[in-house]
Amino acid sequence: MDQTIYLFIITSLSIVLLLVLVMKLKVHAFISLLLASCFVGLAAGMPFMELIASLQKGMGDILGFITIVVGLGAILGKLLEVSGGAQTMAHFLIKGFGEKRTSWALMLTGFIVSIPVFLDVGFIILIPLVYALAHKAKKSLLHFAIPLLAGMAVTHAFIPPTPGPVAVAEIIQAPLGWMIVFGVLVGLPCAILAGPVFGGFISKRIFVPVPAHIEFNDEEESKASRNDFFMIAFIIILPLFLILIATSSDMFVDMGYINGDNFLIRFAQFLGHPFIALTIATLVASYFLGFRKGFKARQLLEFSDKALAPAGLIIVITGAGGMFKEILVQSGAGEALAEVFIAYNVAPIVMAYLIAVVIRIIQGSATVAMVTAAGMIAPVLIGLDYSDPHKALIGIAIAAGSCILSHVNDSGFWLVKKYLDISEKETLQTWTVLETIISLTGFFLVLILSLFI
């Protein structure tokens, strides 16, 4: 037991080291995770070359999957951005929902658009629409911006193929299909509560005018058509649908309802693998959102290059999370963590959420919080006989924890402050509360679902 306590202390100190490096010394998250991994390995007594081999294996195992998924997802999102697809979807949904339910339409727009498009990019693309709606309705900007942000924040954290949940799923070995199912089941109520409900409440108490420097053309009409909307919705939903079909096939094969050697089943599993599903969606988007919109092949190549630049940062941080997990496994620290959880009767789903919460609050980055929490929990799950749905719920718990209390150490905080042109106090009263509602509601729903899984 002494060795177990020692390894548990080492693991705890590695988190402290990580936070000091990121916050105090301003060391990049990738290097910080690498140093924290080395600290655990060396302190646990791992031979030098075994430590190096484990770092390489941890990085290689996760990058083989995450690079392809995040890369394809980034290109798909870029095509949606440059083609005007996000604005088309927003205009059509607002028209369909009606003027009185515009906030619900914006929440749904954010929820759908943020599946392939990074949150900050999607918000910057759609904020002119929010300005125009607030100007026309003579309402607080928050009435429209909060629902949009809520929809985007939920999808960004909970639903693959956005990078965060993809990274968590790969580290803890949870199927993406189940992550999508639970991400939607948990995410939609969170988006509703943090979006239209909270937005309607806070916009009556804080009036935020449209920034003075924004100019409007009141005669401008949207050229969005019904066909464009359904085409864009089809492209976004296509990879999710294929992945869910594959997950359902796997589940029915495991239950013995269908024969796994059947060609159609194997073909469905092939098409539904994230690599193939996202490749198909990207090719379809390249044609309909690229060539059909008048873009040339050279332009599409440039769009792909630009899309992969920000994706690279997320990929290397995720890879570092894979290294951290592997060192915890190989050093025995993960097993020690599991023994402590069992000894004190702490459920991994609760601990996963709490770890993500602590790291998120202290250092600000949701991505770092997610990959670190997943890296710590993954070795614990190895010794426990958890089903794929239960692993996915733990992944959603981590995602929920990574959302809480966004404040001045989070880049998203300053993005919202800048584009809504509000003070730090007002940003805390709006964006920070919104993120916390998502976190607490998400964790509560995860706990309820875990009772039935």
N, C-alpha and C positions, 0 to 999 in steps of 0.2 A: 504493500500500500504506500510505503514511503516513496518508491520509484514513481508510482502513479501520481502522487501529489507533486513531486518534483517536475514531472513532465507537464502537469496541468499548470503549474506556476510558470514554466518556460513559455507555454503557449499564451498565457495571459500577458506575460512581459513582452512577447513579440507584438501583440496588439498595441501596447503602450509605445514600443519602439516605432511601430508604423505611424502612429499618430504624431509622435514627436518629429519624425522625419518629414512628414507631409506638412504639418502645421507650423512647427517652430523653425525648422531648418529649410523649409520650402523645397525639399527634394521631390522630384517627379514621382508620381504614384507607382510607376513601373519599377523604378530603381528602389523605391522604398519597400515594395512587396518582395523584391528580390533579396534585399538585405535582411528583411524580417524572416524570410525562408532560410537563409544561411544561418542566422542566429539560432533558430530552432534546431536545425540539423547539427550544428557544431556543439551547442549546449547539451544536446541529447547524446553526444558521443559518436555521431556518425563518422566513419572514415572519410577523409577528404575527397577521394575520387568517387566514392559511393554517393556523397553529397552532390558532386557535379553531375553524376549520371542521373540522379533523381530529379535534379533541376531540369536537365535536358528532357527527360521523359515526361515530366509534368507539363512543360511548355509544348512539347511535340504532340502529346495526346490530345490536348484541347484545341490547339491551332489547326489540326487536321480537319476539325469539324467547324469551328467558329469562323475561321477565315473565309470559307466558302459561303456560309450562310449570311454573315454580316456583309461581305463584299457584294453578293447578289442583291441583298436587301437594300443596300445603299444605292446601287445603280437603279433599281426599281423606283426608289423614292425620288431620285434625281430626275428621272423621266416624268414622274408625276408633277414635280415642281416646275420644270421648264416648259411643260406643255400647257400649264394653266389648269391642270386637272383638279387641284385643291380648290381653286376659286369656283370652278364649274360645279363641283359637288356642293360647296357651301351655298351658292346661289340657288341651286335647284332644290335643296332640302329646305331652305328658308321659304321659298315659294310654295313648296308642298305643305309645310307645317302651318303656314299662315302667320300673319303679323303678330298675333297674340302669343304664339308659341315659338317665337324666334329663338329664345334662349335654349329651348330643347333642341331645335334644329342645329344650333351652333355646338351644343354639347355632343350631339351625334356626329357632326362634321369632324370635330376634334378627335373623337373616338376612332373614326374610320381612317381619316387622313394620317394620323400619327402611327398607323400600323407600318407603312413603309417609309414615312418621312420623319426625320429627327424632330423632336419637340421644338427646339429653338428655330429651326428652319421653317417648320409649319406655322409657327406663331407669327414669324416675321412676314410670311407670305399672306396670311389671312388678316393681319391686324388692320390693313386699310379697309377691309369690309366691316370690321367692328367699328372703326371710326365713322364710316358712312351710316351705319345703322343707328349709332348713338346720336349723330347729327340730325338725322331725319326724325327720329322718335323723340328728341329733346329729353333723353333719359341719361342717367349716369352711365359712363363708359363701363363701369363694373357690371351693369345688368347684362351686357353682351360678352364682355371679355372673360369673366369668371367661368361661365359655362364652357366656353371654348377651351380655356386653359385646363379645366377639370377633365374634359374628354381626352385631351392630349396627354395630360399627366398620367392618367390611369393607363391608357394604352402603352405609353412609353415605358412604364414600369412593369406592367402585368402580362402583356400579350406578345408572344413571338410573331414575326421575326425581328422585332426591335432588339437591339444588342443585349440589353440588361437581362431580360428573362431567358434569352438564348444562352447566354453565358452561364447563368445559374443552372439551367436545365442540363447543360453539358457537364458541369462540375459535379452535380449531385446525381447525374445519370437518371434524370426524369424525362420521359418521352415528351417531345414538343406538342404532340396531339393533346395529351392530358393538360399540359400547361395552357394551351389555347382554350380548352373547355373551361377549366377553372378560372383562367384569366378573364374570360367573358362573364361567367356566372358571378364572380366576385366583383369584377371591375365595373359592370354596368350600374349596379346599385350605388357603388362609391361615386361614380361620375354624376349620377342623378342628385345625390345628397350634397356633394361638394360643388356641383354646377348650378343647375336651375334653382334648387332649393336655397342653398347658401347664397348664390348670386342675387336672387330676389330679395333676400333678407338684408344683405350688406349694402346693396345699391340704394336702399331706402334710407340708410343711415350715413353713408359717405357718398356725397355727390362728386363725381370726378368728371369734369368737362373734357371735351375733345381738345387735345393740345392745340394751342393758338396757331402754330405754324402749319397745321394741316389745311390744305385747300380741297374744295369739292367741286365736282361737276355734276350738279343735280340732274342734268339731262342724260347722263350716261346710263345706258341700259346694259344688263348682262346679256351676252350672246350665247349663254349656256343653253343647250338643247337637251331634250329628254334622252336622245340617243347617246349623247356625250356622257350624261350622268350614268346611264346603265352600263356603258362600256367601261368607264373608270371604276365603278363599283365592282364589276365583274373581274377586272384585272387585280384589284386589291384583295378580293375574297378568294380568287382562284387558288393561290398557294395554300391558304388556310383550309379550304375545302379538300384539296388533295391530301394534305397532311392528316386531316381528320378521318378521311376514308381509310388511309393506311393504318392509323391507330385503331379504328374500329375493326378492321380486318384482323389485326394482330390479336385484339381482345377476343373475337369470336373463335379464332383458331385455338387460342389458349384454353377457351372454355369447352372446346370440342364440338362446337356447332357446325363448323365448316372444316374442310380438308385443306391443310396448309400447302399440300403439293399441287393443288389446283392451279392451272396456268393463270386464270383470270385473277385469282387471289394474289399470286406472286407478282403479276403485272401491276395490280393496284398498289401493292406495297412498294414496288419500284417507283411508280409515278408519285406516290405520296411521301417518298423520302425527301427531307428538306432540300437536299441538293437539286434533285430533279424538279420538284414542285416550284422552287424559286427560279430555276433556269427557264422552265416553261413560261412562268409569269413574266420574267424579264424579256424573253423573246417576243411574247405577245405585246407587251408594253412598247418594245422597240418599234414594232410595226405600227400599232394603232396610235401611240402617243409620239412616235418619232417620225417615221416615213410618211404616214398619212397626214401628219400635221405640217409637212413640208421641210422637215429637217433632213440634212444630208448625212451620209455615213460618217464623214469626217467630224461633223458636229456631234453625232452620237458618241463617237470615240472620245471627244473632248469632255462631254458630259460625264462619261464613265470615269475618266481620269480625275475630274473634280470631285466626284462622289466618293472615290476610294481614299482621298486624302484624310478626311475626318474619321473614316472607318478604321484607318490604320492605327490611330491612337487608342481606340476602344479595343482593337484586337490585341495589342501588346499588353494593355492593362489586364485583359482577360487571361492572356497567356501567363502573366505573373501570378494571377489567382490560381491557375492550374499548378504552377510550381509550388505555391504555398500548400495547396492540398496534398500534393505528392510527398512533400517533406513531412507533413503531419502524419501521413500514412506510414512512410518508410521508417521514421524515427520512433514510432510507437506513441507519439503524442496524441494522435487521434484516438487510439484505443484507450489511452488514459483519460481523455475527455469523456468518452463514452462511459467509462467506469464511474466517473464522478457524477455524470448525469443520472445514471442508474442508482447510485448510492443515495443521492439526494432527491430521487424521484422527480427529476425535471424532464418534462417532455421535450424532445428535440425541436418540435414545431414552435414551442414557446421560446426556447433558447435561440433558435435561428432568428426569430423576430427581434428579440432583445439585442443580440449582437449587431444586427443591421441598424437598429435604432441608435445604439450608442455611437457606432462609427459614423453614421450619417450626421448626427447632431454635432459631434466634435470636429469632424474634418470637412463636412459639406458635400462631398461627391457621392451621389447615389450609386454610380458605377463601382467605385471603390468599396462602398458599404456592401453592395450586393456580392461582388466576387470574393471579398474577405469573409463574409458570413457564410457563403456557400463553401468556401475552402475549409472553414473550420467544422462545418456540419457534415460534409461529405464523408470523412473518415468514421464519424460516429454511425452513419447509416450503413456502412459496410458490415458491421457486426449485428445489425438489426434486420429482421425479416420484414421490411416494409414493401408494400405493393407499389406499383408504378403510380396509381392515383394518389397514394399517400405521399410519395416523394414529390409529386407535382404540387400538392398542397403546401408542403414545406417550402418549395420554391416560391409560391405565391406569398407565403408568410414573410420570406426574405424580401420580396419585392415591396410588400406593404411597409416593412420596417425601414426600407431605404427612402421612403417618401416623407417621413415625418419631419416636422419643424425645419423646413428650408428657411435659412436666415442669411446673415451677411457673408457667411463663408461659402455660399453656394452661388455659382454663376447664374443659375436660373432666377434667383432673387433679383439680381441687378438687371437682367433682361426684362423682367416684368416691370420693374420700377421705371426703367428708361422708356419703354414703349407706351406705358400708361401715364407717364409723366406725373408720378405721385411721390410722396415723401417716403423715407425709410419706415416711419411709423405706420403709414397707410399700407405699405407693402407687407409689413408684419401682420396687420389686421386683415389683410385680404389673401394674398398668395400663401403666406405661412400657415394661416388657418385652413385654407383650402387643402394644402398638402397634408396637414395633420388630420383633417376629416377623412381623407382618402386612406391614410395609414391606419387609423383606429377602426374605421368601418371595415376596411379590408381584413384586418386581423380578426375582428369579431366574426365576420362571415366565414373565414377560414376555420376558426375553432368550431363553428356550428357544423360546417361540412365535414370536418374530421370525425365527428360523432357518428356519421353515417357511412364512412369509408372503411 
